[in-house]
Amino acid sequence: MSTDADTVDFAPSYIAGLLDTIGRVRFDISETEEGMYTVRPMLRIQPYETELRAAVIGEFLEAQGYQYEYIERGYGDEFFRLQQRSDLEDLQSFLSGESAHLVQELAFVTGTFADEFDFEILEPLEIYHFALLRDDLRYGWRPKGRYHTAPEDIAEKHKIDTEDIQVPELSSAESRSDYSIEWIAGVYDGGCRYRPSINESKEYKIGYGMYPVARLHRSGVSQTFVSLFLSFCDDYNLSYGDSSEQNKLQIVFTGSPNIRRVLDVIFPRLLVLGEASEVLVHSILPRFDEDTHHTKQGFYELLRDFDKVAEASGGPFRHREYDPTHFTDIWREQLELVETEVGTPEPEPTRLENLDEFSDVTLSAGEFTNEPGRYRTILDRVKRDAEKVAELKSLYDNRCQLCGARLASGDGTGYSEVHHLNPLGSPHNGPDDVSNMLVLCPNHHADFDNGVVRVTLDDLSIEHPYDSEVDGTHLSVESEHELSYDSLQYHSENLCNLR
């Protein structure tokens, strides 16, 4: 992006990634008293309660000269709305060859929809055809809420025979065939949320563990959109958790090193999350590296400060179990609190009071290092036998049984994680015994959780098609570690996604 006194020039690929992630063509369906229908398309672009995201969107729309409305309904439901057909056609042209998803939705509006349904009074069978096409356009995704008109609802209401239904083909548009870093940065700016993940844990004296995550989620998108982002992660050897499907991107980067690594690549191109990422790297992640969250005071202060960054990336939390108030309630006697002017207990102020304090921080891409640190990578509320876990980690000197890596905590001691092959708790109800455990590094722990690793029963060889360093090698097992072949078989048959 280049700037002068009056204009801002946005890279088309960056805008394409941003709008692919937060833009959606919606259709307003109205029924007449005679049982006929009309449909009006519109483009909604949602900033998701993030001021900088709204500013970037507004600046782009103004620069393009588009007519738009900013709709504020409250409760986080705010969006930019574009309905002018010439603007939608122009935006489709702007995104051609740059977008991996939204350009296809716009092509439907300016193509098939314009030819078959636009400005028409539609009979029930025609609106049924439209609803089928609309859902195909979204790859089966449907918005939540009572105002969504589903094809089956129309068919049931009007007694439509759905056998041998013929519908027009979707219009096609030129989509991008490969990713660029600018496009990836746009997707990240649109879809990433920084969050502290908290769980009860007896592994820590304070009874709780916390680790940072950067999470991206987008449903109802093309397979190209999903595959391009995953290709980026794999090409740059990023460590990530993946729950994506053909029509859904769901990625999580867990822990300080993995978040730093992705920012190392895309930070210079971020517009929306640039400032929040600076604060995250400058003030939040180092405190995880230093284990300050292993005391109650440090845990509370880090959570409170992290929340400011989290809200800057994606708005306020909703339906949250562990917030700062929860810990002021249960740890009130142990926290250092002061009385505010209105008589509300508050902790002593720390280094981060608001994001504005860090507006003068400037970090280059080279300052995002990839040093290992101590962090947890899974959320686990099942009670474990801490003594068995500690003994097994000691047996392997905290070295991963897959790759042999030994990570270090901030104080130089070894760090590893224990994975249960047959998971504890319902519905698996695996045994909390060392025969059901493996000592792993965080990356390979995540790979086991995601079902992309298999250990064969006959020779303990490792099948890992996404990690050539360990694929074809053998699991390291000490003679004192009697590994359960039943547990290995359970993982292979019930949890492994490799076929």
C-alpha angles and dihedrals in degrees: 000000000000125000140197131170095287112017142050120205112206121200105246092223091054092050090046091055092046094049093042086061104039103022124089133171108229129190125217108211118196127186122212125219088256092059095257126127143223127194128205120189125211138169118237121196114188123202091192095224094304115131096204092048090053090048093053092047093047092047091052095048091048092048090052092048093236122161110236144157126219108220119201115188098161129238090076094301100129126135147158112248125205120185106153105115094214090054092051090049091049092048090050089054091047092052097042109125091003104068125073096195123358093060088065092054091049091048089056091053094048094038126028095014093048091049099044112023113013118118090354134128100233128209119222093263091051094050088048089055089049094050091052091052092046092054091046088053089056094044091242096312116138128189118244121248142070095273095070113108110213123199092239091054090055093046093050095046095050099032092241118181102231095191116115093000113177117205130180119262120258116256115249130223135187108271127185114269098199136026128253124200089244090056091047090050090052091051090048092048090050102042111023122106123185111216139168109233113211132188138168109256135172089203088083126058092229091057097240137084127202134186135170123252135184107207130191123190132171127157131195096035133134122271087241091060091053097043094049093055092046090049089054091052092049096043091054092043093239120172111230144150113243127200094155125141132194091276099028135065112206114165132159129190107202128200134011099283094051094047091047090050096057091044089051087066104039108022097099089058099047117112104166101037099029096103095040089049091051091054091044092054096037101044113008111041095047089059090055088050090051092050092235089148091067091082122064094239093046093045092052096046093047092049092048092050094043089055090065091056091044093053091047089057099047116355130261123335120257131203092005124169102191115044130146091269090059090059096043086056098050097034100035094125094049100046124085102241134175130197117251123214091267092050098253115140112244132173121250110277116262135193095292119055099148140346093254090070089068099047090112094055112111120183126182122219090254092064092066098092128187102220117150117251139174114276140133121246106194136051108234125169096173116112112246135193099254094190093058091047092051093048093050092048089050091050090059095036086237091296119145112251089217106045105009093236118152114201124199132224122223091272093051097255118131121269128202139143133231121229125198110219090204101038122236120245133025132002095016101033094192121181120267091227133122089244087068095046138089127191108228143167114248094258096054090040087060090047091055090048090051092049098239097123129071128185113202117228101224101056104001091244116165125238111197113148092183097054115051091184092071103021108113095013124109132255112255111234124175117222090243090057109083101196117203113238088198089061092048090050092048091054092046095049102035109025108025114095095197114109 
